[in-house]
Amino acid sequence: MTTLNASEKFALINENLAEIINPEIIEKILAEGRNPRVYWGTATTGRPHCGYFVPGIKIAQLLAAGCDVTILLADIHGFLDNLKAPLELVEYRAKFYRLAIQNLLEAVGVSTEKLKFVLGSSYQKSPEYVMDVYKLCSLVSEHDAKKAGAEVVKQSANVPLSGLLYPILQVLDEEYLQVDAQFGGVDQRKLFTAAKEWLPRIGYKERAHLLNTMVPGLRGGKMSSSDEDSKIDLLDPPEVVTKKLKKAEAAPKVVEGNGVLAFIEFVLLPASALKGKREFRVDRERDGLEPLVYTNIEQLHEDYKNDVLTPQLLKPAVSKVLIELMAPIQAAFQASPEWQEITQRAYPPPEKKVKKVKDKGSRHPGNANEAKSVQNTGAEAAPEN
């Protein structure tokens, strides 16, 4: 692999990001010849879906730029966020996340040897960490804690105290994971700016923050684990992937808010580049035309606006590439009885409701047993004298 210089590494780190807060921290580290230490955290709640390819691609680029990357499997965070991850399932969900993310990265041709996975509960219960939680609790107001977690923690009229602790823990993770930067979506910007302000209050240094663009779901808005129609599960079979993409919102000639186009921009094009050839192909054989081949998103957007590339052409092309991208993940799942068992334990199927049969008693009219008994003996139906 070609060795990148400091400016090339920074360009790869910065590619497709919405923003870097304190970029000079990263630039200084690269100029010194050291590898930046970056962490990305994910609360182990709902099953990872194809939206995870978005941070996954950026993690792959960070690794390609020589960064030392830590993935925090935030099991305690999942529990704190309105009990999204019940404690009895947390252990298995963390294992599921690790397997899913590792295989997702390997599917885009990235070596995960330099990737480090850390379980939040492995250090978040230590005396030192808990003492720092207390220190921040004494310095951070309820208003500021709510503001920091506004777009990350589930909000309610009478918020549980756990929701106020969530941002405090995430801020402290930067220090306890000993990183130079934290990576996350733009929905975490308020939390990242809180980290800049809060950590120096208890004697810790500021970190840089890498903000990823939020990619719309298949129905517009955020791709969510809780909305089946907005996301594609990593283990969805090809026919389900095709069906969901066929139903996806992709208005002709409209680029803004188009989740299908965004997925090409932030996942499929960068994934092809990581594999060695940056391109996205759209087959037009049915119309007797040559395929459309795109190496950049600008040309693809231009053709879509001009109706050269239509939703009817776009969706099958995305389905084809995505199915190919997911194939090694699904093959790894099928080959691993351990992963299959973990899945059953982490996400058990909902219990079927058993319809309760109302007991009308043994002597109600129409009771078959009662009628049979009367016919056989006649005793129960005999009138009293």
Beta strands, then each sheet from edge to edge (+ up, - down):
strand 1: 17-21
strand 2: 37-43
strand 3: 68-74
strand 4: 115-119
strand 5: 181-185
strand 6: 208-212
strand 7: 280-282
strand 8: 292-294
sheet 1: 1+ 6- 5- 2- 3- 4-
sheet 2: 7+ 8-
end
